[in-house]
Amino acid sequence: MKYNNEHVLELILDNTKLLLNTKGVKGWSMDQLATASGLAKNTLYKIIGSKKDAILDVINRDMNEVQHHLKERLKTEADTIMIEDLIDTFLLTFSKLHGKYLTEVLLEYPGNGPQIERQIQEMRWLLAELFELVKERSHLRADIDIELLFNCLRGISTELIRLGHTGESFAEKSRIAYGYLLKGICE
């Protein structure tokens, strides 16, 4: 980051995320980002050094937002969190971390994979801590392997994304599938 005006920076990152969501990593240029942000290209380069920097800043911002949300849940709701709340938290986390462009970013900028993977791992630990809290409060059976449950939820989400579900469709289908997993499918 070369510039300190947070409002302009947030506008640039919001437009970067919009371009990522609509055009992927390779489908847009810094010229298009400058135009979308209402900035001259040279001003954009003073604020964000490169397209790669803009993309990685968006990913970092999203991950920091999710981490903050998870930490707040742990701090303020540790005694009252229920499995349904945990599912919603998992959905938020998964959709932020495994949005449709994250894989493309990792393929385009492989040198940044370890940094992104560290952030993802930290969020997995926070989620695991939430799952353990729910388990301790007898909302989950004592014999449940948290890591295996987490992987099952992640597998469902990954498959729904692979099938093309996004946004509301992804959230709705995920809740239904998670419900099958948590409540069982036999009468």
Summary of the structure (lengths in Angstrom):
residues: 187
radius of gyration: 18.7
end to end distance: 56.6
largest distance: 64.1
contacts: 516
relative contact order: 0.10
helix: 76%
strand: 0%
